Amino acid sequence: MLQDEIKEFRETLHEALKDPEKFSQFLKEIIERQKEMIEIIGLLEAYNEATYLNYVLLKKRDVVKALIYVDGKVKSILDVVNNVINGLFEYKKAEDKIKKNIENTLRDYKEYLEDANEVLHGYYIESKYVNEVISDKLRDSFSAEVIDEEFFYESVFNFVNEVEEEKEERIKEILTSLPFAMSRKRFYDYLQKALKREYANYEIFLASLINIEENFYGKLVDGYGEIFPSIAQKIERLQALDVKSFSEEEAGVYFDESSDLLKVIHLLKELIFSLLRLINRLLIVFSREEDIEKLIKKEPFINKYVEFYGKLLNNDVKNSREIEKNVKKCDSVISNWYFELYRYNSLLSEMESEESKLIEVVDESIIERVEILAEYENLLNDASEIVIEADRFGEDPVDDLVIKTEIKNVIDFIENLSKKMTNEYRKVRLKRLMGIVPLPVEFEKEFLYYVRNALELNNSYNRKLSYMHTIKKKMDLYRELKKQKDFYEGLMKNSKDVI
């Protein structure tokens, strides 16, 4: 595609370094090329996402059923966004005032959908607790193949010690699969030891505390109960049930209901995320000052895909295989452009060693271009804000007294809320936190003792057996996922070596 261009730029770089003016111009050209590539990717992904959203996702029966929980605002956003993508070429030729209004409207929608996504996460946390509490009741009647206990404990020991760098992660996988087996005092001691460490700055420390609070109590999320209120009402109804008095049949019915609710939340998150992806790419298109025709000259496939999308709108595509074929072709073209973008990023990274020359040539026009490029990349990555690595600023670690005070506040927060909960809900929430906070150093030594104690303490044989089967499946799944991850990372490494 652009390999000759890259070769020319690489050859020009060394010459340009000798002349500040040439170097400045060289830098601007590189940034402009990157910006144009992101605009091409954004345009193709906008049509591809609209195809997936309207002709794949919204055609699924379960998604259609989940729409009863969606509020009028989201339905309105869906209609408007579809109207924009369907008439994109005409809107791009409209007056600047109209284009600016569309862009501002899309930004408002983006903000609302990001809030909705956060609220759905809060609903997911609370629904997950309901599901876990009810499934725990079903363990009383669990029946399955007997597991040799000593062999089981040996397999847990081998699992956590298999890969040293993954030891803490693997221990957490087991901890969150066990029944909670700590007194309040011991858990708070565990939490204090887990959180007492050196933090690069206050923002990182604060983010870790917020993560603990929101995962302990999903109802803290702004907008909880206001966005998609019928989901919040259903969660409240399920959490008010007296699970301890359930018969096996009742537990099964409510377990299915809570599982269905989790599925609905997952589908709505998928819908919201797809809408956000589409809006982010439309924002890239509307941020572009020039028309779309120049991009089509660079990538003729844009025209072909727009024609295909027009056929979809006119109901001229009846075969799902044709949709799949065009989506895959578009994915392939997009991948090629991402590859070229990566090559340009690599070219820029070669310039990092010339930091003194970069400082010399960077002016307002370059800074402005970089800011636009950063926003484009941010939209392409579906991030809500630009994240800057804090440790680059060399901030001092957080004062120990601040850490102690804030940890005490978090413990007080957990304790105050725990007093209002049933024992079942308190335990599943505290257990979730054990999978989030760092593992206290000394706990590693008593881990196996904790596993035995958690399984033996106040558990019938059926319950103990069910937990052992759960943990066995968790270990198998963890290994399989790691194997897949290593495979794909190997592919990525090999592709980079080729560049």
C-alpha positions in Angstrom: 0.0 0.0 0.0 2.3 2.7 1.2 5.6 0.8 1.6 7.5 3.0 -1.0 6.3 6.1 0.9 7.7 4.7 4.2 11.0 3.8 2.5 11.2 7.4 1.1 10.4 8.9 4.5 13.0 6.7 6.2 15.7 7.9 3.7 14.6 11.5 4.1 14.7 11.4 7.9 18.5 11.3 8.2 18.9 14.3 5.8 16.1 16.2 7.6 17.9 15.9 10.9 20.6 18.2 9.7 18.2 21.1 9.0 15.7 22.2 11.6 13.3 23.7 9.0 13.4 20.5 7.0 13.0 18.4 10.1 9.9 20.5 11.2 8.3 20.0 7.7 9.2 16.3 7.8 7.5 15.9 11.2 4.3 17.7 10.0 4.1 15.4 6.9 4.4 12.3 9.1 1.6 13.5 11.4 -0.6 14.4 8.4 -0.1 11.0 6.9 -1.1 9.4 10.2 -4.1 11.6 10.5 -5.3 10.7 7.0 -4.8 7.0 7.7 -6.9 7.2 10.9 -9.6 9.1 8.9 -9.7 6.3 6.3 -9.8 3.7 9.1 -12.5 5.7 10.9 -14.7 6.0 7.8 -14.4 2.3 6.9 -15.0 1.2 10.6 -18.1 3.6 10.8 -19.8 1.7 7.9 -18.6 -1.7 9.2 -19.9 -1.0 12.7 -23.2 0.3 11.3 -23.5 -3.0 9.4 -22.8 -5.1 12.4 -25.1 -3.0 14.7 -28.1 -2.9 12.4 -27.8 -6.1 10.4 -26.2 -8.5 12.9 -26.6 -7.4 16.5 -30.1 -6.0 16.3 -31.2 -9.1 14.4 -30.5 -11.4 17.3 -33.6 -12.6 19.1 -32.1 -12.1 22.5 -31.0 -8.6 21.8 -34.5 -7.7 20.5 -36.0 -9.1 23.8 -33.4 -7.1 25.9 -34.6 -3.9 24.2 -37.6 -3.8 26.6 -35.2 -2.5 29.2 -33.8 0.3 27.0 -35.0 3.8 27.7 -36.3 6.3 25.1 -33.1 8.2 25.1 -31.0 5.3 23.8 -33.7 4.5 21.2 -33.6 8.1 20.0 -29.8 8.0 19.8 -29.9 4.9 17.8 -32.4 6.5 15.3 -30.3 9.7 14.9 -27.0 8.0 14.6 -28.4 5.7 11.9 -29.8 8.8 10.1 -26.3 10.4 10.2 -24.4 7.3 8.8 -27.1 6.7 6.2 -26.7 10.3 4.8 -23.1 10.8 5.7 -21.9 12.0 2.3 -24.7 14.6 2.1 -24.2 15.8 5.7 -20.4 16.2 5.0 -21.3 18.6 2.2 -23.7 20.6 4.4 -23.1 24.1 5.8 -20.5 24.3 8.5 -23.1 25.3 11.1 -25.1 22.1 10.4 -22.0 19.9 10.5 -21.0 21.5 13.8 -24.4 20.9 15.3 -24.2 17.2 14.2 -20.7 16.9 15.8 -21.9 18.6 19.1 -25.0 16.3 19.2 -22.8 13.2 18.7 -20.5 14.4 21.5 -23.5 14.7 23.8 -24.7 11.2 22.8 -21.2 9.9 23.5 -21.2 11.3 27.0 -24.6 9.8 27.8 -23.7 6.4 26.4 -20.5 6.3 28.4 -22.5 7.1 31.6 -25.0 4.4 30.6 -22.1 1.9 30.1 -20.9 2.7 33.7 -24.3 2.2 35.1 -24.6 -1.1 33.3 -21.3 -2.1 34.9 -22.9 -1.3 38.3 -25.9 -3.4 37.4 -23.7 -6.2 36.4 -21.8 -6.2 39.7 -25.0 -6.2 41.7 -26.7 -8.9 39.5 -23.5 -11.0 39.8 -23.8 -10.9 43.6 -27.5 -12.0 43.3 -26.6 -14.9 40.9 -23.7 -16.0 43.2 -25.8 -16.0 46.4 -28.6 -18.0 44.8 -26.2 -20.5 43.1 -24.5 -21.0 46.5 -27.9 -22.2 47.8 -28.0 -24.8 44.9 -24.8 -26.3 46.1 -26.7 -28.1 48.9 -28.2 -30.5 46.3 -25.0 -30.8 44.1 -24.3 -34.2 42.7 -21.3 -35.2 40.6 -18.3 -37.4 40.3 -16.3 -37.8 43.5 -12.9 -36.1 43.6 -10.0 -37.5 45.7 -9.4 -34.7 48.2 -5.6 -35.1 48.6 -5.2 -35.2 44.8 -7.3 -32.1 44.6 -5.2 -30.2 47.1 -2.0 -31.3 45.3 -3.5 -30.1 42.0 -4.2 -26.6 43.5 -0.6 -26.5 44.9 0.8 -27.4 41.4 -1.5 -24.9 39.7 -0.4 -21.9 41.7 3.3 -22.8 41.5 3.3 -23.6 37.8 4.4 -20.2 36.6 6.1 -17.9 39.1 5.1 -14.6 37.4 1.5 -15.7 37.5 1.4 -16.9 41.1 -0.5 -14.1 42.6 -3.0 -14.1 39.7 -3.6 -17.8 40.1 -4.0 -17.6 43.8 -6.7 -14.9 43.3 -8.5 -17.2 40.8 -8.8 -19.9 43.6 -9.7 -17.4 46.3 -12.7 -16.1 44.4 -13.9 -19.6 43.7 -14.0 -20.6 47.4 -16.6 -19.9 50.1 -15.5 -16.8 52.0 -13.8 -18.0 55.3 -12.5 -15.0 57.2 -13.8 -13.2 60.2 -14.3 -9.4 59.8 -11.3 -8.6 61.8 -9.1 -11.0 59.8 -10.4 -9.7 56.5 -9.8 -6.0 57.4 -6.2 -7.0 58.5 -5.9 -8.8 55.1 -7.1 -5.6 53.3 -4.8 -3.3 55.2 -1.7 -5.4 54.4 -2.8 -5.7 50.8 -3.1 -2.0 50.3 -0.1 -0.8 52.3 2.5 -0.4 49.5 4.3 2.3 47.7 2.2 4.2 45.2 3.7 6.4 42.4 1.2 9.2 43.1 -2.0 10.1 44.8 -4.1 9.6 41.6 -3.1 5.9 41.2 -3.7 5.3 44.9 -7.1 7.0 44.7 -8.1 5.0 41.6 -7.3 1.7 43.5 -9.6 2.7 46.3 -12.4 3.8 44.0 -12.1 0.4 42.2 -12.5 -1.4 45.6 -15.6 0.7 46.6 -17.4 0.4 43.2 -16.7 -3.4 43.0 -18.0 -3.9 46.6 -21.1 -1.8 46.0 -22.1 -1.3 42.3 -24.9 1.1 43.4 -22.3 3.8 43.9 -22.1 4.5 40.2 -23.5 7.8 39.2 -26.9 7.3 37.5 -27.6 3.9 39.1 -31.4 3.5 39.1 -31.9 6.5 36.8 -30.6 5.0 33.5 -32.5 1.7 32.6 -34.5 1.9 35.9 -36.4 -1.3 35.3 -33.1 -3.3 35.7 -32.4 -1.6 39.0 -35.9 -2.4 40.2 -35.5 -6.1 39.2 -32.1 -6.3 41.1 -33.7 -4.8 44.2 -36.6 -7.3 44.1 -34.1 -10.2 43.8 -31.8 -9.0 46.5 -34.8 -8.7 48.9 -35.6 -12.4 48.6 -35.0 -14.7 51.6 -32.6 -17.1 49.8 -32.0 -19.2 53.0 -35.7 -20.3 52.9 -35.7 -21.4 49.3 -36.5 -24.9 48.3 -34.3 -26.5 45.6 -37.0 -25.8 43.0 -37.3 -22.1 44.0 -33.5 -21.7 44.0 -33.4 -23.1 40.5 -36.2 -20.7 39.2 -34.6 -17.6 40.7 -31.1 -18.7 39.6 -32.4 -18.9 36.0 -34.0 -15.4 36.4 -30.8 -13.9 37.7 -28.8 -15.6 35.0 -31.2 -14.2 32.4 -30.8 -10.7 33.9 -27.0 -11.0 33.6 -27.4 -12.0 30.0 -29.6 -8.9 29.3 -27.0 -6.6 30.9 -24.3 -8.2 28.8 -26.3 -7.7 25.6 -27.1 -4.1 26.5 -23.4 -3.4 27.1 -22.7 -4.9 23.7 -25.3 -2.6 22.1 -24.1 0.5 23.9 -20.5 -0.3 23.0 -21.4 -0.8 19.4 -23.2 2.6 19.4 -20.2 4.2 21.0 -17.8 2.8 18.4 -20.0 4.1 15.6 -20.3 7.6 17.2 -16.5 7.7 17.8 -15.8 7.0 14.2 -18.4 9.5 13.0 -16.7 12.1 15.2 -13.4 11.4 13.4 -15.2 11.9 10.0 -16.9 15.1 11.1 -13.6 16.5 12.6 -12.1 16.3 9.2 -12.2 19.7 7.5 -12.0 18.3 3.9 -14.6 16.2 2.1 -14.6 12.5 1.9 -13.6 12.3 -1.8 -9.9 12.6 -1.1 -10.0 9.6 1.2 -11.8 7.6 -1.5 -8.9 8.3 -3.9 -6.5 6.9 -1.3 -8.7 3.8 -0.6 -11.2 3.0 -3.5 -12.7 0.2 -1.4 -14.6 2.9 0.6 -16.9 3.4 -2.5 -17.5 -0.4 -2.8 -18.5 -0.7 0.8 -20.7 2.3 0.7 -22.5 0.8 -2.3 -22.9 -2.4 -0.4 -24.3 -0.5 2.6 -26.8 1.2 0.3 -28.0 -2.2 -0.8 -28.6 -3.1 2.8 -30.6 0.0 3.3 -32.7 -0.8 0.3 -33.2 -4.4 1.5 -31.4 -5.7 -1.6 -29.2 -8.0 0.4 -31.2 -11.1 1.5 -28.3 -13.5 2.2 -26.4 -13.3 5.6 -23.4 -14.9 3.9 -23.1 -11.8 1.6 -23.1 -9.6 4.7 -20.4 -11.8 6.3 -18.3 -11.8 3.1 -18.4 -8.0 2.8 -17.7 -7.4 6.5 -14.7 -9.8 6.4 -13.3 -8.0 3.3 -13.7 -4.6 5.0 -12.0 -6.0 8.1 -9.1 -7.1 5.9 -8.7 -3.7 4.3 -8.9 -2.0 7.7 -6.2 -4.4 9.0 -3.9 -3.3 6.2 -4.4 0.3 7.1 -3.7 -0.4 10.8 -0.5 -2.2 9.6 0.6 0.9 7.7 -0.3 3.1 10.7 1.9 1.0 12.8 4.8 1.4 10.3 4.4 5.2 10.6 4.4 4.9 14.4 7.6 2.9 14.2 9.1 5.6 12.1 8.2 8.2 14.7 9.7 6.1 17.4 13.0 6.2 15.5 13.0 9.9 16.1 12.7 9.7 19.9 16.5 9.4 20.2 16.7 12.9 18.6 14.8 14.5 21.5 16.9 17.6 21.6 16.2 18.3 17.9 12.5 17.6 18.5 12.3 20.3 21.2 14.1 22.7 18.8 11.5 22.3 16.0 8.2 21.8 17.9 6.1 24.9 17.5 2.4 25.8 17.9 1.4 24.3 14.6 3.0 21.0 15.4 1.5 21.0 18.9 -2.0 21.6 17.3 -1.5 18.7 14.9 -0.3 16.4 17.6 -3.4 17.3 19.7 -5.8 16.5 16.8 -3.9 13.2 16.2 -4.1 12.3 19.9 -7.9 12.9 19.9 -8.3 10.8 16.7 -6.3 7.9 18.3 -8.4 8.3 21.4 -11.6 8.0 19.5 -10.2 5.0 17.5 -9.3 3.3 20.7 -12.8 4.0 22.1 -11.3 5.6 25.2 -13.3 8.3 27.1 -10.2 10.4 27.8 -6.5 10.6 27.0 -4.5 8.8 29.6 -1.0 10.1 30.4 1.4 7.9 32.3 1.8 9.5 35.7 5.2 8.2 36.5 6.7 10.2 33.6 6.3 13.3 35.7 8.5 11.9 38.5 6.0 12.5 41.3 6.9 11.5 44.9 5.2 8.4 46.3 2.1 9.0 48.5 2.8 9.7 52.1 2.4 6.7 54.4 0.0 8.6 56.7 -2.3 9.5 53.8 -2.4 5.8 52.8 -3.2 4.7 56.4 -6.0 7.3 56.7 -7.6 6.5 53.4 -7.4 2.7 54.0 -9.2 3.3 57.3 -11.9 5.3 55.4 -12.4 2.4 53.0 -12.7 -0.1 55.8 -15.2 2.1 57.6 -17.1 2.4 54.3 -17.2 -1.4 53.8 -18.1 -2.0 57.5 -21.0 0.5 57.5 -22.5 -1.0 54.4 -21.9 -4.6 55.5 -24.1 -4.0 58.6 -27.1 -3.4 56.4 -26.6 -6.7 54.4 -27.4 -10.3 55.0 -24.5 -12.5 55.8 -24.7 -14.2 52.3 -24.4 -10.9 50.5 -21.6 -9.6 52.8 -19.5 -12.7 52.1 -19.8 -12.7 48.3 -18.9 -9.0 48.2 -15.8 -9.4 50.5 -14.7 -12.5 48.5 -14.8 -10.4 45.3 -12.5 -7.9 46.9 -10.0 -10.6 47.5 -9.7 -11.0 43.7 -9.1 -7.3 43.2 -6.6 -6.1 45.9 -2.9 -7.2 45.8 -2.1 -10.4 47.6 -0.4 -9.7 51.0 3.1 -11.1 50.9 2.7 -13.4 54.0 -0.7 -14.8 52.9 1.0 -16.9 50.3 2.4 -19.1 53.0 -1.0 -19.8 54.5 -2.9 -20.0 51.2 -3.2 -23.9 51.1 -4.3 -23.9 54.8 -7.0 -21.3 53.9 -8.2 -23.4 51.0 -8.6 -26.5 53.3 -10.3 -24.4 56.0 -12.7 -22.7 53.5 -13.8 -26.1 52.1 -14.1 -27.9 55.5 -15.7 -25.1 57.5 -19.5 -25.6 57.9 -19.8 -27.3 54.6 -21.8 -30.4 53.8 -20.1 -33.0 51.6 -22.2 -32.0 48.6 -21.2 -28.3 49.0 -17.5 -29.2 49.4 -17.6 -31.4 46.3 -19.4 -28.6 44.3 -16.6 -26.1 45.2 -13.9 -28.6 44.3 -15.5 -29.1 40.9 -15.8 -25.3 40.4 -12.1 -24.8 41.2 -11.1 -27.7 38.9 -13.0 -26.1 36.0 -11.5 -22.7 36.9 -8.0 -24.1 36.8 -8.6 -25.8 33.4 -10.1 -22.7 31.9 -7.3 -20.5 33.2 -4.7 -22.7 31.6 -6.6 -22.9 28.3 -7.0 -19.1 28.1 -3.3 -18.6 28.9 -2.4 -21.0 26.1 -4.6 -19.0 23.6 -3.1 -15.7 24.9 0.5 -16.9 24.5 -0.4 -18.2 21.0 -1.8 -14.8 19.8 1.1 -12.9 21.5 3.5 -15.1 19.5 1.7 -14.2 16.3 1.9 -10.5 17.1 5.6 -10.7 17.9 6.3 -12.5 14.6 4.3 -9.9 12.7 6.3 -7.1 14.3 9.6 -8.8 13.5 8.6 -8.8 9.8 8.2 -5.0 9.7 
